Amino acid sequence: MDGLPTALRSYVIPAQSLLLDEEMAPSFLSLHSALRRVSEELKESGVQVLLVVSAGWVTPDAFSVGASPEYVGVLEENFVGMISYRYRGAPQLAQTIVEHGADASLPVCLIAEGGELDISSVVALRALHLDETMQVVPLSICPLSLRDSYRWGRVIAETAATWNKRVALLAVGGLSGRLDHRAITAVSPEGKLHDEQVLRVLEQRAWNELLNLDPLLSARAQPAGGLHHLVVLSGFAQQAREVQVLSYQGIIGTGNAVVRCV
């Protein structure tokens, strides 16, 4: 898995529904600007398939991969109401990822039916304003082991690098998740310290260090998805030449970042 032929694009994308509220947009100008840049890059680079590993889709016993030919639905969210979505799937790529995961002795599961996305994935995709031509492969996080999540990211990268379409990965979800209602753009003090460490690790491309963060600090910061979505990205992004934090901002106490790895 160490000789991937090209650098694959990957991004950290927040999944906060307030980003879809037009009235709240002035409070989150930095995040919106960063999301626009990512959207433009995806189009300009010709990405055709997005692998979406979501902190909001947690499966306890195996890494699940969606293989539906289409994802269509309507979700209700407290802040923005009803959200409809429609995206094409990529069943063959999903099947291949699962096969490679099984070959690597990882717990994997193909989800061929259902055709639904979790709310975090939908919010992130909507925030990027992607059109319906983009294919999507949803990926769950599995909280069994951070090291397994890292290995899973490597398997996904190996598969994506040899696929016949241009593929990128989105790690969907926040960083720290400790709620703090003092201000709409607040980050909890514990969360800010935690997030600074996480973003420093990513910027330095010290990928393995995400496995070794202070567990007491992480417990206080309450990171989204136990950081598993970011650890999958750290495995996927091994060949990235540049990591750039495009934006970091608090939303009701939680830390949210847009990060590009190219």
N, C-alpha and C positions, 0 to 999 in steps of 0.2 A: 503493500500500500504506500510505500514511500516515494515511488517514482511516477507520480501523476504528471501527465504531459503538459498541462496548462493550469494556470491559476484559475480557480473557480470563484465566482462572485458569491459573497454572502453578506447578510445585513441583519442587524438587530432592529426590530420594529416594535414600538409600543402598541399595546392593545387596550388603550383607554378610550371608552366610548365618548368622553367629553370632547375628544378631538373631532368628532363628527358633528358637534353642536356649533352651528354657524355663529350664534350669539357669543359663544365662549372663545371664538377664534382669536380675538385680540390678546387674550391671556396666554396663548401658546404659539406666538408667531415663530419662535425659533424652531419648535418641533415641526410646525407646518412647512416651513422653508426647507428643512432637512428632508421631510417626506417627499416634497416636490422634487428635490434633487435625486432621490433614490428612484422615484417613478420615471424621471427623464432618463436616468442611466440605464434602467432596465429596458426601456424602449430603444435607446440609442445603441446598446450593446447587442440587441437582437435576442434577448432572453425569451424563450418560448415556454419554458416549464419552470414553475416555482415549487420547490419543496418547502412546505410550511410546517416547521416543528413548533408546536404551540404549547406554552405553559398552561393553557386552559384546557388541554385535552390530556388527562392523566389516566393511564391504564396501569394497574398495579403489578401485573405479572409478566407483561411482554411489551415490546415496542410494536405498536400497531401502525399499519400503513394502509391508507385508504386507496382502494382500487376501483372506485366507482367511475363509470364513463362520464358522469355529470354530477355536479353538486348544485342543487336547487333548493331554496327554502325561504322561510320568513321567520325571523327571530324578533322577540320583543326585548328591548333593553330599557332600563328604568329611566335613563336620562334622555334618550333620543327617540324612544318609541319603537315602532316597527321598522325592521331593516330587512329588505329583500335582497337576495343574491342569486347569481347564476354563474357558475364557472365550469369549464370543461375539465375532466380528469385526464390522467395518463396511466391507464391500467397496466400496460405492458412494463412501463418503468417501475411502477409500484411492485409488480410481481418480481422483477429482477432484483430490486433492492431487498425484498424479503428473502429471496433465494440466497443472495450473498450474505445476508445477516445470519441465516441458518448455517451456511458454510463456515462462518466465523464463530459458531457455537454461542450465538446470542439468542435470547428469548424473543422471538418475532412472531407477528400474527398479521395475516392479510385480511383486510376488511373489504370484501367485495360487494357488499350490499349496504343499503342505508342512504347513501347519497346526501349526507348532511355534514355541515361544518360546525365546529364549536364557535361560540360567540367571539372569543379572542381572535381567531383566524379571520372571521368575517369583518370585525372592526378594523384589523390591520390592513386587510386587502382593500376595504372601502376607503381607508385613510390614504392609500396610495393611488386611488382613482384609476385602477387598472380596468381595461375593457375586457369583454367576454371572450376575446380570442386567446387570452392567457390560459394555459393549462396548469392545474393545481394538483399536487400530491400532498394530502394532509398526513402529518406524522405526529404520533402521540409522544409524550414523555413517559418514562417508566422510572419510578423512584427507587429501584432496587439498589443501584450503585452508581455513583458519579463516574467511576472508572469505566463501567459498561456503557454509560452514555457517551463518554469520550470515544471508546472503541466503535460505537454505533456511528458516530459522526465520521470516522475514518472510512467505514464501510460505505456509507452514503456517498462520500466524496469519490471513492474509487469507482462506484457505479456511475455517478453523474459524469465523471471525466471521460468515460468511454461511450456515453449515450450519443445517439445520432441527432439530438437536438441540443440547443444551448440551454443549460440548466443553471439555476441559482437557488440558494437557500435563504429563507427568512427564518430567523429565530424570533418568534412572536411572543411578547410579554415584557413586563417591566423588569427592573433590577430589584431594589428593596421594595417590600410590600407593606410596610408598617403604616397604617392609616394615621393621619394627623389632620384634624379639621381646623387648625388655627388660620390657615390661609389656603386659597385654592391652588397656589403654586408652591406650597410648602413641601419640604422633605423632612422626615423625622431626623433628629440628630444622629441616631444610630444608623439610620439608612444612608445618610450622606457619607459617613465614614466608610461604610461597607461599599457603597457604590464607587467611591473614589478608588478603592483598592481593585475592584472588579474592572473598572475602565482602564486603570494603569496596566493591569495584566494584559488586557486585550491590546492596548496600544503598543506594548512592548513585545507582543506576539509570544509571550511566555505562557503558551497554551496550557501546559501541565499545571501551572500554578493555581488555576481555578479549582483544582482538586485539593488544594492545601490551604484554603482560606481559614482564618480563625473561626472555629465552630461556634464559639461563644458570641462573637460579633454577628455571625450569620443568624444565630438564633434570635438575637435582639432585633436585627434588621428585617427578619421575616421575608427573605427573598422570594420572589415569584417563582413558583414551580420548583422550589429548592435549588434554583439555578440550573436545573437539568437542561433546559432549552439552550442556555448559553454554553454549557459544557459540550452539548452536541455540536454547536457551532464551532467551538474551539477544536474539536476533532476534524470537522469538515474543512476548516480554513487554514490547514497546515501550510499550504503552498502560497498563501496570500503574501504579497510583497509589501503591502501597505495597509495599515488599519487606522481609520480616522473616526474620531467621535464628532459627528456633525452637530449634535445637540444633546444637551442633558437638562432636564427640567422636572420639577416636582409637580405632581397632580394629586391633591388631597393627601399629602404626606408621603406618597409613593415616589420612588425614583424611576424616571423614564428616559431612555436614551435612543437615539438613532445612530447606529455605528455601521460603517462600511468597511468591508474586508475585500480587497481586490488585488 
